[in-house]
């Protein structure tokens, strides 16, 4: 079989992923050509924290009620957004994602749109942190009957975050 060596190498890489293997000593006068394999160490680069932990999700009923009663709102297709900010010593942002059953009856469609929205927010949330110590609560409510692509959702979330950051 033509692909057998590659298959065997891939299986070794998967099986031996966590182990460190000593490299065989090169014979005198011969230098072994270096070929990339799964055992060569990878260079780890530091990336900004783009996670979305539970502490950054808006869950408190009191905070949600306060945000909807006295917060500011707007609409950027396909989202209606509501936000409430107050001065605080430690800057923080909590977000709530909602895809109403009124527009998307099937749970798998709602979950897909919610996942796309979360991913777009997770990758762009650094737009909100502009140095001011503010406690921000934000709700993103999907208000379209169509199932939109990630690109459209991502552009809308970026515009929303830029708009909110301007008003802070």
N, C-alpha and C positions, 0 to 999 in steps of 0.2 A: 504494500500500500504506500502510495506516494506521501501521504500526510502523516504516516505513523510517527516519525521522529518529533514532529511538532506536537502531536497529540500526547506523546509520552512526556515531552518537556512541560507541557501545560499541566498534566496530571501531577508531575513532580512539584511544580510551583504551587499548585493548590494544596497538595498534601503537606509540603514542607514550608508553608508560608511563615509560620512563627519561629522556625529554627534558624540558627546561624550555622553555616557550613564553612569549614576552613577551605581556603583556596589551595589547589595542588601546587606544589613548588615547581617553578619552571626549571627545565633542564639547563645545564650550564651553556651559555652562549645563545640559547634560543629564547626569544621572548614570545610569549603566547599572545595572539591577537585578542583584544578585548571585544567581546560581543555583548550587547545588552541582553540581560536575562532578568528573570524576576528576582534573582538573589542579589543583584547589585543594589547598594543602598540608595534610597531616594533622598533628594534634597527637600527638606521640609521648609516651606516658606510660611511666615507668619501672616495670617489673613485677619481682617477685622472680624469681630464677633457678629456673625450673621445668623445666629440661632433665634428661635422663638420659644423661649421657655415658658412654663406655666405662669411664672410670676409676671410676664408681660402680657398676659391675656386678661381682659376685663371680665371679672366674675362676680364681683360684689353687687348685690341687688341695689344697695343704697347708692353706690357710685353710678350704676346704670340709670337709676331713676333721676339722680341729680343731673346727669349729663343730658338726658332727654328733656327735662323740665327747664333747665337754665343754660343749656349749651347752645352753640351756634351750629347752623346746618347749611348745607349746600348740595348741589347736584352736578356731577360730572359723569356723563354717560359712561358706563351703565350703573353707576353707584350713586346712592343718596348717602351722604356722610354727615355725621353729627360729632362735634367735638367740644370738649370743655377743658379749659386749662386754668390752673391756679399756681401761684408762686409757691415754691418749696425749696428747701435747702439742697435736696438731692434730686437731680433731674431724672425723671422716669416717664415712660410712655406705656400705657396699657391699651390694648385694642380688642375690639369685639367684631367678629365676622358673622354675617347673617345672609342666608339665601332663603327667602320666604317660600313656603309651600304653595302659596297662592299662584306663583308664576311657574314653579317647577315641581310637579307632582311627584316625580320619581326620586327616591332618596339617592340613587346613584348619581343622578345629574346634579342634585344639590351638593353632594359630597365633592364631585369633580370641580364644580365652580368654587366651592369653599377652599379646596386645596390649591387651586390656581391663584386665588386671591391671597391666601396665606403665604404662598411662595413668593408672589410679587412683593408683598409687604416685607417679608423677611429679608429679601435681597436689597430693598431700597429704604429700610427704616432709618438708615444713617442720615437721610435728608432732614429728619426731624430734629436731630441733635445739633443745634447751632450755638451751643455754649451757654444759653440762658438756663438757670435752674428752674424748671417748670415741671409740674406734675400734669401730664396730658392724658386725657381719656378720649378715645376715638372709636367710633362705630362705623363700619363699612357695610352698607346694606345693598345687596345686589338687586337692582330694580329693572331688569330687562327680561323679556320673555324668551329671548334667543339664547342659545348656548354659544358663548363667544370664545375666541381663541385666547391663549395665554398672552400673546403679544398685545392684544387690545386691552385686556385686563391690566397688564403690567403698565401700559402707558397711562391708563386712567388712574391707577394707584399712585404713580409717580406725580401726576398733575395734582392729585388731592394732597399728597404729602407736601409738595411745594407750596400749595395754597395755604395749608395750615401753618407751615413754617413761617410764611410771610406775616401772618397775623399774630404770631407769638411775641 
